Amino acid sequence: MRPDSVRDLSKLLFIDIETVPQVSGFGELDPESARLFSDKTRFEQERSGRTAEELWGDKGGILAEFGRIICIGIGSLHKEGDGWHLRVTSYHGDHEYDLLTRFADLLARHYSTDDHWLCAHNGKEFDFPWIARRCLVNRIPIPRILDIGGLKPWEVGHVDTMNLWSFGDRKAYTSLALLAHVLGIPTPKDDITGADVARVYYEEKDLERIATYCRKDVVATAQLYLRLTGRELVRDDRISMV
């Protein structure tokens, strides 16, 4: 089934993750991890003229081998009366194992059959593989819907709104914020962006602020999917954040 032809929208789970480096500073890494991070970012160091220590804040949180997930935002659509309602919540915390276990349990209970889909913006390059990799690191069985090894492309239940927008063009990344702006999707004005997450987490220790930001991105992703597939947006009074 094509991802833009999903008829039962209640079969979709919209997700967004927030990640941070495993430790706040490069100097806190053990010597072997520091060496491996330096090797991993060698070409970036040569290109930018920055050291591995200088790159840690930017790259540590986007590489699954050196980062960790602190928040998974989720949203689902439910038909009520004459329209769809969007319910959004999040799993967040300092202990990655706990939040991944809770998320994996949700997927096993409610999103484990072939007619279910996960939807994220840039999910195929980031959210979906990140969750699977961190499950492996934490020795958590990979949820069926994320365990795509050996599957044919049409058997993978993953929807990526960035791919829907690309129409086959693989040359450029288009941010969620930019697409929301271009397509006239109302989004709340927040005081942080993805680039601020590590600072807010480690310096301000404000995980709730990050979780709020993550949940709002889930709303934007759900609305973007609806717009890209020719459907009406969910009205504000039909969106609940839990």
N, C-alpha and C positions, 0 to 999 in steps of 0.2 A: 504493500500500500504506500502511495506517495504521502509524505508528511503533510502536504497541504490539502489532502483529501480526507483527513481524520473527521469522521462524521460525528462521533460521540465525544464531545470535548471533555467529558468527565473522565476519559481514559488518559488524558494528558496530565503530567506532573511538571510544573514549571519550577526550575531550580536556579539558584545562583550561589556561588561559594565565595567566601573571603578567606584569604590565606596570608600568612606572615612568615618571615624567616624563623627557623627553629630556635634561634637565640637572638637577642637584640643587637649584639655586636660581633663582628668578625673575630675579635680577640677572645671571645668566649668559646669558640669552636675547639674541639680537640685537634691535635696536630694533623692526624690523618684526614679528618673532614676538611680542614683548612687547605691541605694540599690538593685534595680531590676537587674542591670548589675552584681553586686556582686553575687546575687543569681544565675543568669544565668551561671556564670563562676565558680561556687563554686568547681566543680570537677576538672576543669583545674587548679584552684589555689592550690588545695590539691595535684594534680599530679606534678605540676611544682615548687611549693614552692614560686610562685610569688603572689603578691597582686593584687586585682582588678585594682588598679591604674596602676600597672606595665603592666597589660594585656590590658589596654584600647587601646594603640596604635596598638597592633596586632589584637585584636578581635573586637574592635568597628566598624571597617570598613568592616567586613565580616558577621556581624549579622544584618539582615534587620531591626530588632527592634531598633537598636542603630546607624545605619549608614544611608547614603544617596547616591544616584547616582549623579555623576557629569558629566558623559559622557556615551553616548550610540553610539558606532560605528556600522555602517551598511554597507553592501556590497551586490550588486546584479549583476547577470550575464546577459548579453545581447548578442544575436547572431548578429554579424556584418560580412558580407562577408563570409569568409571561416572558421571563428573561433569565440570563445567566448571572450567577453571583460568583465572585472570586473570594476565596478564603486563603489568607496568607499567614504563615507562621515561620518560625526558625528554630533550628537546633544550634545552640552556640554554647561555648564554654572553653575553659583552659585545657581540658583533657580531651585530646583528639580521639582517643579510643572510645570514650563514652559517647560522643556525639555521632561518630561514624557507626557505632553499634546500634544506636537508636534509629539512625537513618536507614541502615541496612534492614533493620526489622520492619520498618514502614514499607520498604520496597517489597520485602518477602510476603508481607500480609496483604498488600493492596495493589502492587504493580509488578506482578510476576508472570503474567500470561502474555501471549504473543500479540494481543490487541491493545497493549498498553504502550505508552510513549513517554520519554523524558524530553523536555524542551528547555534549552538554555541559549543565551546569546554567546556565540563563539564556544559553545559547549563541546563541539567535537575536537577542538584544539586545546581546551582548557578544563572546563568543569568535569566532563565525563571521565577522561583519562586520569585527571588528578584524583578523583574520588577512588577510582579503581586502584591506582598505585598506592595511595595512602592506606587503603584497606589491606593490601598485601604487606606493607611495612608493619602495620599493626596486627598482622596475623588474623584478620577478619575475613571470612569467606566473601569473595566478590559477589554481590547481588546478581542474580540471573540477568537482569535487564542491562547490566553494565559489563557482563562477561561476554564480549563479542568475538573472541578469538575463533577463527574458522568460519564465521558466519558470512554469508553473501551480503552485499550492500543492502539489498531490499529486505533482509531479515533483521536488520539492526533497528531497534525501536528508538532511535535518537533523532530529534528534530533540532536544527540549529537555525535560529532566526537570521544570523549573519549569512549563512549559506542560502537561505531563501531569498535574501536581498541580492546576493551576488549574481544569480542567474548564470552560474557556471564560471564567472570571472574569479580567479583565485589570486589575483595580484595584490589585493590591498585589504587591510583590516578596516572595518567601519564600526565605530563605537556605538554602543547602545544609546548614549546621549545624543549623538549626531543623528541617528535614524529617527529617534523620537521627535527631535526638532524638525527634521525634514518632512516627516509624515504627519505632523500636527498632532502628536500624541502628548497630552498633558502629563507632565511629570513634576513632582514636588521639587522645589529648590532646596538642596541640601547644603550643609556647610562643609562636607567632606567629599572627596572622590576616592577612587581606588588607590591612588598614590599616597593618600593620607592614612590608610588603614594601619600599617605597621607602626607609624608614629603614635597614632591614637591608642593603639593597643599597648605598646611598650612604655611610652612616656606618660600618657594621660591615664592609662589603665581603665579605659572606658569602653568595655566590651558591649554594653547595651547600646551605645551610640552607633557602633559598627553594625550590630544586629538590625537596628532600625534602618540604616542605610541599605543593608542587604535585602531586607524585606521590600523596600521601595523599588529596588532593582527587579525583584521578582514581579511586582505589579507592572512595571514598564515592559518586561519581557513578555508577559501574558498579553498585554494590550498590543504590543508590536506583532506578535503572532496573529492575533485576530485581524489586525489591519492588513498584514501581508497576505492573508488568505481570504480577503474580501468580506470579512464579517464585521458586525457592529462592535464597537468598544463597550466594555462593561462600564456602566454609569458609576460615578463616585459613591453614590449612596448604596451601591450593591457590592462594594469592596470592604471586606472586614479584615483587620490585622489583629492576630491573636498573640 
